[in-house]
Amino acid sequence: MDKDDKRRILGDAIILCPKCGFAKRYMELEGPPDDLDACPDCGTAMIKDCPACHAPMRSIMQVDCRVCGEPIREGELFGVPIRRKAEPRDKGPVQLPGADD
């Protein structure tokens, strides 16, 4: 199973809590869950996109925007670096089979 297949099944975008790391995947075409404005664990406002260009987040490990490069959240969580390598550039939403019809 390649990455696009996984994204089609699990969701191609995420919404996450910058404080505790709670995250949930969703399909970008359907939009983020309406009931997740605040984190269910700690109550912090959830992040669903880049504050500068509004590109959706693709990875739970994402710190900087994949489109414009602006920081989305702090690079550490609980005193540990969130990621070790740069995020790949965004290719846009996953195209589902038969969606072009």
C-alpha positions in Angstrom: 0.0 0.0 0.0 1.5 3.3 -1.0 1.1 6.7 0.8 -1.7 7.9 -1.4 -3.7 4.7 -0.7 -3.2 5.2 3.0 -4.3 8.8 2.7 -7.5 7.8 0.8 -8.4 5.4 3.7 -7.2 7.2 6.8 -7.7 10.8 5.7 -5.6 13.3 3.8 -5.6 16.1 6.3 -5.4 16.4 10.1 -6.6 18.6 12.9 -4.4 18.7 16.0 -3.9 20.2 19.4 -0.6 22.1 19.7 -0.5 21.7 23.5 -0.9 18.0 24.1 -0.6 16.5 20.6 -4.1 15.0 20.2 -4.8 14.6 16.5 -7.5 13.3 14.2 -7.4 12.6 10.5 -10.2 13.6 8.1 -10.9 13.7 4.4 -10.1 17.2 3.1 -13.0 17.2 0.7 -15.4 16.6 3.5 -13.8 19.2 5.8 -12.6 19.0 9.4 -14.9 17.5 12.1 -17.3 20.2 13.4 -17.1 19.0 17.0 -13.3 19.6 17.3 -12.9 23.3 17.8 -11.2 22.6 21.2 -9.1 19.6 22.1 -11.2 17.0 23.9 -8.2 16.2 26.2 -6.9 19.6 27.3 -9.4 22.2 25.9 -6.8 24.0 23.7 -7.9 25.4 20.3 -7.2 22.9 17.6 -5.1 23.7 14.5 -6.4 22.6 11.1 -4.4 24.7 8.7 -1.6 27.2 8.2 -2.4 30.6 9.7 -0.6 32.4 6.9 -1.9 30.6 3.7 -4.6 28.3 5.1 -3.1 25.2 3.5 -4.4 22.1 5.4 -2.0 20.1 7.6 -1.0 16.7 6.2 1.1 15.2 9.0 0.8 14.9 12.8 4.5 15.6 12.9 4.2 18.8 10.8 5.7 21.9 12.3 6.0 24.3 9.3 3.6 24.7 6.4 4.4 22.5 3.4 3.2 25.2 1.0 4.5 28.6 2.3 7.0 27.4 4.9 5.6 29.5 7.8 5.7 28.0 11.3 2.4 26.4 12.3 3.4 25.4 15.9 6.3 25.1 18.2 9.0 22.5 17.2 8.9 20.8 20.6 6.3 18.9 22.5 6.9 17.9 26.1 10.5 19.0 25.7 11.2 16.7 22.8 11.7 17.8 19.1 8.6 16.9 17.1 10.4 15.9 13.9 13.8 15.1 12.6 13.6 15.9 8.9 11.9 18.5 6.7 8.4 17.9 5.5 7.9 17.3 1.7 6.2 19.9 -0.4 2.4 19.6 -0.5 0.9 18.0 -3.7 -2.7 19.1 -2.8 -5.7 16.9 -1.9 -5.7 13.2 -2.8 -7.8 12.5 -5.9 -10.1 9.7 -5.3 -10.7 7.1 -8.1 -13.7 8.1 -10.2 -13.8 11.7 -8.8 -13.1 13.1 -12.2 -16.4 11.9 -13.6 
